[in-house]
Every structure is written in C-alpha cells, then in structure tokens.
C-alpha cells in the first residue's frame, strides 16, 4: 500500500494528541478505522512508529524522526489548496506564533493588527510564555515562528536579530531615587527587587544588573509582567523591565523610571527550528517583520518631578 496524505494526517494527529480516539475525532474517522489506517502506514513505512503508554500512544525514536517530514507534507498540501482557492496574491491559513511575554503582550498586538489589514484571511494563534516555553513549542512543532528577548538562544534553534530593546529600572510614583538624576548600580543598594521567573529573558538581564549592586534587600519572583508591575506600583520594590512594558504606566504617572548612567540594551530575536517545514505564510510574516518593528518609546533621562500637593479646598474645610 502506498503512503497517502490521509495516512500522514492520521499519523500527525495521533502523534500530537497521544490518543487514537482523539486523533480519530480530529480527522473525522471512527477509532477502529484510524487504527487500521495507522497499521497500514506502519506497514508501508517499514516498521512501528509508536509505543503504547498506558491507554495512549507515544512516538518511538523512528516516529519522532519521521514526524517533522510528515507535518511538512501535510502543511504544504493544505497551504497549496488554500493558495489555489484564495487567488495568486492571497495568503491564507493559520499563523502559529510563540512570543515571550514582553513581545507578546506589548509589541505584537499593534503589529498583528497592521498585518491583518494586509492579509485579512489569515488567522493567528499566539502562545505567550517565557523564552524557554517558546523554544519548546518550536521543537514540538506547535508553533511556526518564535519571538524572544533572551540572549541565551538554544544551540538547536536558528536565531535572527530582529530589533533592539531598552531596559529601565522602575519604582512606584514618588520614589526618592526618582529625584537623584542619573544613577549607578551603587545608588540602587539596599532596595528590594521584583524579578521574573526562571526561563525568562528579562530575568537573565536583571541578574546581570543585580550582580553590580553592592547589596539588595531581597527579591520576590513573579511569573507575570503585569502582576509584577502592580507590585512595583504598590511599593513592593524596584524592577528592571522593558520600556515597551512600562511605557503606558510611566506616562500615566503610576510608575517612575529611575534613569541609569549606562543604559541597558538587549536584542529581540526571531526563532525557527531548522527541521520544521516553513510555510509560505510563516515565511511571509517573518519577512514582513524585518521591515516592521515595534514602536519606540522615549526613555526619561532627567529626574521626575515629585507629585505636587493638591491645592483643592476640601468641601468640609472652613472658609476664611
């Protein structure tokens, strides 16, 4: 029996779900029919592709080696059909992105809105996690393109410099250090710090800064950028974050930038997995990103004025 696209679709569905029954439902087959199809594929391909794991199925070494190629073939045919139906200039299909939290929450929404106006038939599925989780998604084949800010790029992934980022130290509004002018790491001694979780690109940069601070009052770990910023707002400590993340809160007066004498820069990267099929859609979006970068936010470099006391008369105050 020859290997057909239908057999490959079943193979991919079983590999991704780990369940024959769930995979059968995904490809609109009964479980017995899917089981027969899987046996036919294993026979045609020269050997077993799975091992039993309890009630489920798990890829063996041979199956893992063949999965990437099978996914590429299935995706390629679907892409061809979509292009044929959509016209010569239309991009269709689902764009599967994996973004680290800073990029996913504060950079991609505006960029994706612009891209969708150009390609309205494209749907987007976006995983937002830390840099390690994005790398795992690329290896697993659940995302097509990763965008991260970590400098610790795994050796098995391809990385392309996309754009630069500026990191700033922030404190709650009215923090005394906000009146001191440009600061050195020595000026930050004795402060409590709010930091990201292991696997975060932001954490690695924070550790680099704190290694130069001659003594801190402790750290508190947060797995959410938004929650971390709320902690800073409420006076729990200082944090080192992307200007992309803090810009709105700084403008609203809820956070204050404590400017450093030596600015902290890092890079954003586009990540791909070499063994994964690159769809026309993913390749087109990657090429578009090379010419479309996140909006730059100005970094305050002068002391922030202290909040002025209100001169408004209380309604209960006696009139003179």
Secondary structure, DSSP 8 states (H G I E B T S, - for coil): ----HHHHHHHHHHHHHS-HHHHHHHTT--HHHHHHHHHHHHHHHTS--EEEETTEEEE-HHHHHHHHHHHHHHHHHHHHHHHHHH-TT---EEEEEEEEHHHHHHTHHHHHHHHHHH-TTEEEEEEEE-HHHHHHHHHHTS-SEEEE--S---TTEEEEEEEEEEEEEEEETT-GGGGS-SB-GGGGTT-EEEEE-TT-HHHHHHHHHHTTSS--SEEEEES-HHHHHHHHHTTS-BEEEEHHHHHHHHHTTSEEE--BSS-EEEEEEEEEETTS---HHHHHHHHHHTT----------S------------TTS---
